[in-house]
Amino acid sequence: MRSILQEKLTEDQGFAIKEKERSKTLFHEVVRLGEQQERSSEMIAGLNMALESKLQSLETKYQVTERALLALTERGQAGLSNLGEWNEQFDKKVQSLENNIYSLTVKTEHF
């Protein structure tokens, strides 16, 4: 009977040791996964910050380009307006010149 009890105690101790080793291994695996998850979170946070910075830079460049294009458009419109005014002045001068030439032609024909 004693040997059966001793055998049972030895078997139970063996199971307890195996269970303790399994728990230890599982605990180390959970710690490793936790550390890996922390590193991944830090890396993702860094990548998000870099992406945000690049997006802000692109937005700033877009706004600068938009303002420059708007200014260029305004200058182009002002130039077209000036050309229109000069064209009107030129037409008036040509018309005046034509009238003067016509009146000179009419006056010389009477003489």
C-alpha positions in Angstrom: 0.0 0.0 0.0 2.8 2.3 0.9 4.4 1.7 -2.5 1.2 2.6 -4.2 0.9 5.8 -2.2 4.5 6.6 -2.9 4.0 5.9 -6.6 0.9 8.2 -6.6 2.8 11.0 -4.8 5.7 10.7 -7.3 3.3 10.8 -10.2 1.5 13.8 -8.7 4.8 15.6 -8.2 5.7 14.9 -11.9 2.4 16.3 -13.0 2.8 19.4 -10.8 6.4 20.0 -12.2 5.1 19.6 -15.8 2.2 22.0 -15.0 4.6 24.5 -13.4 6.8 24.4 -16.5 3.9 24.8 -18.8 2.7 27.8 -16.7 6.2 29.3 -16.8 6.4 28.8 -20.5 3.0 30.3 -21.1 3.8 33.3 -18.9 7.0 34.0 -20.8 5.1 33.7 -24.1 2.5 36.2 -22.8 5.3 38.6 -21.7 7.0 38.2 -25.1 3.8 38.9 -27.0 3.1 42.0 -24.8 6.5 43.4 -25.5 6.1 42.7 -29.2 2.7 44.5 -29.1 4.3 47.5 -27.4 7.0 47.7 -30.0 4.4 47.5 -32.8 2.3 50.2 -31.1 5.3 52.5 -30.8 6.3 51.8 -34.5 2.7 52.5 -35.7 2.6 55.7 -33.6 5.9 56.8 -35.2 4.6 56.1 -38.6 1.4 57.9 -37.9 3.3 61.0 -36.8 5.5 60.8 -39.9 2.4 60.5 -42.1 0.7 63.4 -40.4 3.8 65.6 -40.8 3.9 64.7 -44.5 0.2 65.5 -45.0 0.7 68.8 -43.3 3.6 69.6 -45.5 1.6 68.7 -48.6 -1.3 70.8 -47.4 0.9 73.8 -46.9 2.5 73.3 -50.3 -1.0 73.0 -51.8 -2.1 76.3 -50.2 1.0 78.1 -51.3 0.5 76.9 -54.8 -3.1 77.8 -54.8 -2.3 81.4 -53.6 0.4 81.7 -56.3 -2.0 80.5 -59.0 -4.7 82.9 -57.8 -2.2 85.8 -57.9 -1.1 84.8 -61.3 -4.7 84.6 -62.5 -5.4 88.0 -61.2 -2.3 89.4 -62.9 -3.4 87.8 -66.1 -6.9 89.2 -65.9 -5.4 92.7 -65.1 -3.1 92.3 -68.2 -6.1 91.3 -70.4 -8.0 94.3 -69.1 -5.1 96.6 -69.9 -4.8 95.1 -73.3 -8.5 95.7 -73.9 -8.1 99.4 -72.8 -5.1 99.8 -75.1 -7.0 98.3 -77.9 -9.9 100.7 -77.4 -7.4 103.7 -77.3 -5.7 102.4 -80.4 -9.0 102.0 -82.2 -10.0 105.6 -81.3 -6.7 106.9 -82.5 -6.9 105.0 -85.7 -10.5 106.2 -86.2 -9.3 109.8 -85.5 -6.5 109.4 -87.9 -8.8 108.0 -90.6 -11.2 111.0 -90.0 -8.3 113.4 -90.3 -7.1 111.7 -93.5 -10.6 111.8 -94.9 -11.1 115.4 -94.1 -7.7 116.3 -95.7 -8.7 114.3 -98.8 -12.0 116.1 -99.0 -10.4 119.5 -98.5 -7.7 118.9 -101.2 -10.3 117.8 -103.6 -12.1 121.2 -103.3 -9.0 123.1 -104.2 
